Amino acid sequence: MANHSLEGKAVLIGGGAKNLGGLLARTFAADGARLAIHYNSASTKSAADQTVATIVKAGGEAFALQGDFTKAANVAKVFEEAKKRLGGIDIAVNTVGKVLKKPIVETSEEEYDEMSAINAKAAYFFIQQAGKHLNENGAICTLVTSLLAAYTGFYSTYAGTKSPVEHFTRAASKEFASRGISVTAIGPGPMDTPFFYGQESADAVAYHKSAAALSPRSKTGLTDIEDIVPAVKFLVTDGWWITGQTIFANGGYTTR
């Protein structure tokens, strides 16, 4: 049956310190959820602490947990600690990712390995641990990219290492269905965050700001994180009947 509310739900957000993850955490908390906010390393600790402080000041419940998700043992540790402190986990959302814009012929083995570890391996073991620890009738959602439906160069390692998440999602949705757990992926278009701008030239930024069919209606021309949060919320609550799917939430930037 549908789960219409976040009130009282225990939520783990991978990469929940800032940008989209931070807004998800603050929004879910405002809707009554109890939050475990994961962050990767010391460089994001202050952002995670600030997000937790904002939630607690507003009367919500939240705490931060650190873990480098490129190591499966760290993913397991974060899930185990979150489950212990929350008394269970109902919803797990993974926003962890890294973008690299580079020609194939210039990409090093080290860069490929790093991208694969962050975008594919971390996502796989996040879904695995969610499958082990989530309560019945829970929900799992992973952030991917709308480039999965694009015909473009230069993002081979980014889109290429996000693409396996589509099948991880399908497989997990089959395997976890008997426990009522829905599993989805959501692919935003290029988002108005530092995650996007660090890779792009001025010309490319201008193109992306006009590329979506609904770009003229966006405040930036890009995908705004405020437009992704309701889509994620829907998938993990009322939209539970959607499972095994990758949803492109991008204003018409790419489609299949």
N, C-alpha and C positions, 0 to 999 in steps of 0.2 A: 504494500500500500504506500501511497505517496507520503513523503515527509515534508510538511508544509512550512516548518518553522526551524530556526536555528536556536531557539531558546533552550538553554541548558545543554546543548550539544558540545561534545568535546572534539576540538579541531586541531590538527597538526598541520602547519603550513611550512613546507620546505622553502627556504629562501624568503622568509617572512619579515625580514628586517626593514626593507625599504622598497621604493618604487611600487610595482604592482603587488608584490607580496605584502608590503607594509599596509597598503590601502585595503587589501583583502582582510588582513588581520584586524584593522581598526573597524571596518564595516561589519565583519562577522561579530566582533565583540559588542558593537552597538546594538546588534540584533539578538544579543543574549547568549552568544556562544562563549565557551571557555577555551582559551588559546594556548597552545604550545608553539612558540615561534622559533623556528630553526634559523641559525645563521652559520656561515661557512668558517670564518676565521676572525682573527683579531681586527682585521680591517673593517669588518662590518659589525663588530660588537657594540659600538656606540650607537649605531642606527637601531640595532635590535633592542638595546636598553631603552632608547628613546620611545620606540613603538610600544614597548611594555609599559613604560611610565605613563604614556598618553592614555592607554587603555585603563590602567589602574586608577588614574586620576579621575577618569570618567565613571568609575564605579564598576569596571569590568574585572575579569580574572584573566591574567596572562603571565607567562614566564618565558624566558629565553633558554635555548639549548644550543650548544655549539657542536659542529661536526663536519668534517671534510667528507662529503658524500661520494667522493671518488673511491673511497674505501668501504666495502660492503659492511665491515664490522662497525664502522661509525654510524651507518644508517640504522643498523640493528640496535645500537646503543641508544640513539636518539628516540626511536620508537618505544623501546622498553622503558626509558625514563619518562617519556610523555605519558605512556599508558599508566605507569605507576602513580604519577602525580595527578593525572586527570581522573583516574579510576576507570579508564577505558578510553577508546578512541572511536568516534563515530564517523569522522570525515578527515580525509588526508588530501591535501592539495600541494602539488609540487611545482614551484615556479623556477627551480634551479636551471640555469642554462648559461651558455657562453656563445657569443657570435664572433666569427672571423670572416672577413671579406678579403679573399686573396686568390690569385690564379692557382690552378692546380699545379702547374709546373714550378711554382715558387713555394709550395707548401712543404714544410719539413716533416720528418717522421715524428719529431717531438710535438709539433703543433697538432698533427693528426691524432696522436695518442691522447693529448690533453683534451681535445674536442670530443673524442669518443668517450673518454672517461666521464666528462661532465654532462654531456647531453644524452648519451645512451646508457652507459653503465650505471650512473647514478639513478637515472629514471627507472631502470630495470629493478634495481634492488630496493628502491622506494616502493614500487608497486608490490614487490615480493613481501616486504615487511608489512605493508598495509594489509596484504592478504592474510598474513599471519596474525595480525593484532587487531584489526578492525572488528567492532561489534557487528552483529547481524544487522542487515538492512542499512549498512553504511554506504559510503560513496568515496570514490577515488577520482581525482581529476589531475591531469598533467598538462602543463603548458608546453606547446610545441611551436610551430611557426607556419604562417600562411605560405611561406616559400615552398612548402611541400607540394603546393599546386602551381608553382611558377616554372616557367621555361626561361632560365636565366643562368648566367655564369657567375663565377667568383664566390659563391656561397656553398661550394661543394662540401666542405667539412661541416658547416652549420646545418644546412638542410639535410645533408647526407647522414649526419649523426643524430638528428632529430627524427628522421623517417622511421627507424626501427621502433620508435615509441608507438607508432600506429599499430604495429602487430603485437607489441607487448600488451597494448590496450585491448585488442581483440581477444587475445589468448586469455588474459586475466578475466575479462568479462565472462567468458565461458566457464573458466575454472571456479570463479567465485560466485556464480549465479545462484547456486544452491543455498547460499547463505544470504541471498537478497542484496548483495553488494553490486552497485553499478560502477562501471569503470569507463571513463571518458578521457578524451584529450581535446584541448581547445587551441586553435591556431590563430592568434591575433595577427594583424598586419604590423608593419613597422610602428613601434610605439614611441610616443613622445617622452622618452626617458634617456638618461645618459648611456644606457645599454645600447641604444641605437646610434647616437650621434658620434661616438668615438670611432666608428668604422667608416663613416661616410664623408665624401667630399661635399662641398657646397652645391655642386651641380646635382649630385645624387640626392641630397636632401630635398632640393627643389622638386626633383622628379617624384620622389616618394610622396611629397606633400600634395601632389596633384593626381596620383595614380589611381586612387580608389574612386569608385563611382560616387560615393557620398562624401568625398573630401571637402567639397564646398560647405558642407554642414558641420564639419568638425572644427573645433576651435583652433586646432593646429594644422589641419589637413591630414594629420597622421591618425593612427589609432590612439585614442586617449584611454589611459588606464581606467578612468571612471566609467567607460563604456564596456570594459571587459569584466569588471567586478560583478555586475548584475547577471552576466551570462554564466560565470562560474557559479554564482550563488544558485541560479536556476538549476544547473546541472546536478548540483549536490543536494538539492531539496526537491521542489516540485517536478523537476525534469528527470527524476530517477529512472523513468521508463526508457530514456535514451541511454543505451549502453553499448560498448564495443565500437563507438563512433568517434571520429575526429570532426569537430565542428569548427568551421572557419568563421571567425567573428572579426571581420576586417573592412566592413563598409564597401565591399565589392572590389577589393584590391586584387584578389585571385579567387578562382572558383573552379570546381570540377564539373 
